[in-house]
Structure formats: structure tokens, C-alpha cells
Amino acid sequence: MARNKERRGRTAAPETLRETVDGGLAELVPDRERARAWTLLVDGAPQSHVDLDDPAHLDFAYQRRLGHVIDLAAPAGRPLHAVHLGGGALTLARYVAATRPRSTQQVVEIDAPLVRFVRRALPLEPAARIRVRGGDARAGLGRLPDGWADLVVADVFSGARTPAHLTSTEFLAEVRRVLKPGGHYAANIADGPPLAHLRGQIATAAAVFPELALAADPVVLRGRRFGNAVLVAADTPLPVAEFTRRVATDPHPGRVEHGRALADFTGGASPTTDASAKPSPPPPPSVFDA
């Protein structure tokens, strides 16, 4: 009898939420270790993780590295003007709102049904100053005024690939136009052996920005498996030492390359232009295996 009462008193575990969006089947899978946390997948590819009780918690390694960029973009707690190209579950916009109250943020996400699904299932805090615009990331960037943003974050994937028009020097010239002097650009870049796309993206950023740093798992940098790298760029010196320390002490430690080592890693790759741009390579099927 006591066991039956205990069973009736337990809160049922939340179920996976599913909805068809422009990008395919979107799923919000509950995190069994965190009461109000969810992982967003689109057609089986993990996109974002959100903890509604603790939006400052970043579960994915690459998002944690982007979080370090956000933390180091300005003195702690200072509000930012931030642009997020690609919305997903709005994880990084929620992070900025939680760690830098009164920040003003613009999110550009082309998949309007995905935005509606996420906002309905995982509502934003009322005080969060986050405006979500529908449409293409580059077109949305083009509507912003010169020198508006302290931070631009690019995390755009269509079918697990970054669209070609978001990989060129012309695109990064638009990013630099929108950034304030001393502002930071951070991009999530996915690639695998032989890392031709990643090397080309570093060369492309170097053609537009004088200061660069790259953070990734060592096995990804050695070209042993497909994975994510975070590229950071600015027109003023980056806080490389502190960024390196934070990345190295993450739960899944990464490595940071900059300066001559990063130039050597690029291996003579040429910048990508609109005329030569291609989508990022598709991940191998095994990447998303359980």
C-alpha cells in the first residue's frame, strides 16, 4: 500500500515533444538529470540544450566555448548588444540574458515553425530583451546598422551543414560592418578529416579580421574525427590567455590556437568568396549515433 501511494505521488517524467518544422522533424528530448532541461534535435541532429531553471548552464562543449567568448567580450555583467545568426532553442541568447541582464539581443532564424515550437515549449523569461526575426541570416544581418553590435555569433546549420553564402569574405565583411570597434565575432564551424573547410574558414576570417583564435577538441584539430570548432575574430587583440585557460579547464577540455600556430594550421588555404563558396561538409552518419 505504501509503495502504491509513493508511486501515485511521483511526478511523471516529461515526454519528448515533436513537431514538423521547415528543417524536418524537431524533437525536444527531456534531460533525465535536470528537471526542466531539454535537448533540441532536428532530423536526429542535436542542435541545442536548454535548462529553463539554469539558463547559464551550457551542456554542449561547443556552446560552452561560445559562452566563454560571451563572458570575455566585455567586463562581467555589462549589458551587450548581441546578434545571433541561427536560433535553435535560443540557448546562447538565454545565456546572455541570464549573465548580462539588460542586454539587447537580435536573433535571426530562417525556420519560423521551429521558432514557434521552441517559444511555445520553452518560453523566454519575460524580462529577456530578445527579439527573434524570421528570415535568412545574411539578409537579417544586412538590415542592422553600422557599428550596432558588441557581439555577433554565427551558429547556422541547414540539414547539419552551414549554407555556402555564410562562409565567404563578403559575409564576414557584413559582420565586421555591424560590429562596434573592439566587438567580437564567434562562429561554430563543423568539419572533419582532412579539415579543408575549417582551414578555408580560418583563411577567410583572416582576410577580414586581424585577430583570430580557434578552440576545438584536440582530436578534431588533429583531423581524427568530425566535430565542432569555435572561431573567434576581432579587430583588436583577443583575451587569448584567459580564453585558453577556460577552454582547457572545461569538463571536456579543448585546445586554443592563435597567432603563428593558427596560421601554420591553416596550411596556405585560400579565403572563400561568394563565387567559390560551398556549404560545410555533411557529418558522417556515425556522428549522431547513440
C-alpha positions in Angstrom: 0.0 0.0 0.0 2.8 2.4 0.9 4.5 1.7 -2.4 1.3 2.5 -4.3 0.9 5.8 -2.5 4.5 6.7 -3.3 4.0 5.8 -7.0 0.9 7.9 -7.2 2.8 10.9 -5.6 5.7 10.9 -8.1 5.8 13.4 -10.8 5.6 11.8 -14.2 8.7 12.3 -16.3 8.1 14.6 -19.2 7.7 13.1 -22.7 9.6 14.0 -25.8 7.9 16.8 -27.8 7.8 16.5 -31.6 6.8 18.9 -34.4 7.4 19.1 -38.1 9.3 22.3 -39.0 10.8 23.6 -42.2 14.1 21.8 -41.4 12.5 18.4 -40.8 11.3 16.7 -37.6 12.1 18.8 -34.5 12.2 17.0 -31.2 12.7 18.3 -27.6 14.0 15.5 -25.6 13.9 15.8 -21.8 17.2 15.7 -19.8 16.7 12.9 -17.2 19.3 14.5 -14.9 17.9 18.1 -14.9 14.2 18.6 -14.1 13.4 21.4 -16.7 16.2 20.8 -19.3 15.8 19.7 -22.9 17.8 18.8 -25.9 16.6 20.1 -29.3 17.2 17.7 -32.3 16.3 18.4 -35.9 16.1 15.3 -38.1 18.1 13.4 -35.4 21.0 16.0 -35.3 21.5 17.6 -31.9 21.1 21.4 -32.1 20.9 22.9 -28.6 20.4 22.1 -24.9 18.4 24.4 -22.6 17.9 24.3 -18.9 15.0 26.6 -18.0 15.9 26.5 -14.3 19.5 27.5 -15.1 20.0 29.2 -18.5 23.6 29.9 -17.6 24.3 26.1 -17.8 25.8 25.2 -21.2 25.8 21.5 -21.8 27.3 21.1 -25.3 31.1 21.6 -25.4 31.0 24.0 -28.4 28.3 26.1 -26.7 30.4 26.3 -23.6 33.2 27.6 -25.7 30.9 30.2 -27.2 29.9 31.0 -23.7 33.5 31.8 -22.8 33.6 34.2 -25.7 30.4 35.9 -24.4 31.9 36.1 -20.9 35.1 37.7 -22.2 33.5 40.1 -24.7 33.1 42.8 -22.0 33.6 43.2 -18.2 31.4 40.8 -16.3 27.7 41.7 -16.1 27.9 44.6 -18.6 25.0 44.5 -21.0 25.7 43.7 -24.6 24.2 44.4 -28.0 24.3 40.8 -29.4 23.3 39.3 -32.7 22.7 35.6 -33.0 22.6 34.2 -36.5 20.7 30.9 -36.1 18.4 30.4 -33.2 17.9 26.8 -32.4 16.5 26.6 -28.9 17.8 30.2 -28.2 20.4 28.7 -25.8 23.0 31.4 -26.2 20.5 34.3 -26.2 19.1 32.9 -22.9 22.7 32.7 -21.6 23.4 36.3 -22.4 20.1 37.4 -20.8 21.0 35.4 -17.6 24.6 36.5 -17.3 24.3 40.0 -18.7 20.9 41.4 -17.7 19.5 44.4 -19.8 21.4 43.2 -22.9 19.6 43.9 -26.1 19.6 40.9 -28.5 18.6 40.1 -32.1 18.1 36.5 -33.2 17.8 35.7 -36.9 16.4 32.3 -37.6 15.0 31.2 -41.0 12.9 28.3 -39.7 9.8 30.2 -38.4 7.9 27.0 -37.4 10.9 25.9 -35.3 10.9 29.3 -33.5 7.2 28.9 -32.7 7.7 25.4 -31.5 10.6 26.4 -29.2 9.0 29.5 -27.9 5.8 27.6 -27.1 7.5 24.7 -25.4 10.4 26.6 -23.8 9.2 30.2 -23.1 11.6 33.0 -22.8 11.8 34.9 -19.5 9.5 38.0 -19.7 12.4 40.3 -18.8 14.7 38.9 -21.5 15.2 41.6 -24.2 15.4 39.1 -27.1 13.9 39.9 -30.5 13.6 37.0 -32.8 13.4 37.8 -36.5 12.4 35.3 -39.2 14.5 35.1 -42.4 17.9 34.4 -43.8 20.8 35.1 -41.5 22.8 37.2 -44.0 19.8 39.2 -45.1 18.9 39.8 -41.4 22.5 41.0 -40.7 22.2 43.4 -43.7 19.3 45.1 -42.0 21.3 46.1 -38.9 23.0 49.5 -38.7 26.8 50.0 -38.8 28.6 49.5 -35.5 25.5 48.3 -33.6 26.8 45.0 -32.1 29.3 44.2 -29.4 29.0 40.5 -30.4 27.9 38.5 -33.4 27.5 34.7 -33.0 27.0 32.5 -36.1 25.6 29.1 -35.4 23.7 28.4 -38.6 23.0 24.9 -40.0 20.6 23.7 -42.6 20.5 19.9 -42.7 23.6 19.8 -40.5 25.5 22.0 -42.9 26.3 25.7 -42.9 24.9 27.3 -46.0 27.5 28.5 -48.6 26.6 32.2 -48.5 27.6 32.3 -44.8 31.1 31.2 -45.4 32.6 34.0 -47.6 34.7 37.1 -47.1 31.7 39.1 -48.3 29.6 37.7 -45.5 32.3 38.5 -42.9 32.6 42.0 -44.3 29.0 42.4 -43.3 29.7 41.0 -39.9 32.6 43.5 -39.4 30.3 46.4 -40.6 27.8 45.5 -37.9 30.3 45.2 -35.1 31.4 48.1 -33.0 35.2 48.7 -32.8 36.5 46.1 -30.5 33.5 43.9 -31.0 33.8 40.1 -31.2 32.6 37.6 -33.9 32.3 33.9 -33.0 31.3 31.1 -35.3 30.6 27.4 -34.8 32.3 25.5 -37.6 31.8 21.8 -38.2 34.3 19.8 -40.1 36.2 16.5 -40.3 39.2 15.0 -42.0 41.0 16.5 -43.9 39.7 19.8 -42.4 39.8 21.6 -45.7 36.6 23.6 -44.8 37.9 24.6 -41.4 41.2 25.7 -42.8 39.5 27.7 -45.5 37.2 29.4 -42.9 40.2 30.5 -40.9 41.8 31.9 -44.0 38.6 33.7 -44.9 38.3 35.3 -41.4 42.0 36.3 -41.6 41.2 38.2 -44.8 38.7 40.4 -42.9 39.8 40.5 -39.2 43.4 41.0 -37.9 42.9 39.0 -34.7 41.8 35.3 -34.6 41.7 32.4 -32.2 40.3 28.9 -32.6 39.1 26.5 -30.0 38.3 22.8 -30.5 38.9 19.3 -29.2 42.5 18.2 -29.9 41.2 15.1 -31.8 39.3 17.4 -34.1 42.3 19.7 -34.7 44.4 16.6 -35.4 41.9 15.6 -38.1 41.0 12.3 -36.4 37.2 12.8 -36.3 34.4 15.1 -37.3 33.5 17.8 -34.7 32.9 21.4 -33.9 35.4 24.3 -33.7 34.8 27.8 -32.4 36.4 30.5 -34.4 36.7 33.9 -32.7 37.7 37.1 -34.6 38.1 40.8 -33.8 39.8 44.0 -34.9 41.6 44.4 -31.5 43.6 41.8 -29.5 41.6 39.0 -28.1 41.9 37.8 -24.5 43.7 34.7 -25.7 45.3 33.7 -22.3 42.1 33.6 -20.4 40.2 32.0 -23.2 42.8 29.3 -23.4 42.6 28.7 -19.6 38.8 28.4 -19.7 38.7 26.1 -22.7 41.5 23.9 -21.1 39.6 23.5 -17.8 36.2 22.6 -19.4 34.6 19.3 -18.5 35.7 18.2 -22.0 39.0 20.1 -22.3 39.8 21.7 -25.6 42.8 23.5 -27.2 43.1 27.0 -28.4 45.3 28.0 -31.4 46.2 31.6 -32.3 49.0 33.6 -33.9 51.7 31.8 -35.8 50.4 28.3 -34.8 47.0 29.1 -36.2 48.5 30.5 -39.4 50.5 27.3 -39.7 47.4 25.2 -39.1 45.7 27.0 -42.0 48.3 25.5 -44.3 48.1 28.0 -47.1 44.4 27.7 -47.6 42.8 30.4 -49.7 39.9 32.7 -48.5 36.5 31.7 -49.6 34.5 34.3 -51.7 30.8 34.3 -52.7 32.0 33.0 -56.1 33.8 29.9 -54.6 31.7 29.3 -51.5 30.3 25.8 -50.8 28.2 24.5 -47.8 30.2 23.0 -45.0 30.7 19.2 -45.4 27.9 16.9 -44.2 28.7 15.0 -41.0 29.2 11.2 -41.3 26.1 9.2 -40.1 28.1 7.8 -37.1 28.4 11.3 -35.6 24.9 11.2 -34.2 24.8 7.5 -33.2 23.8 7.0 -29.6 
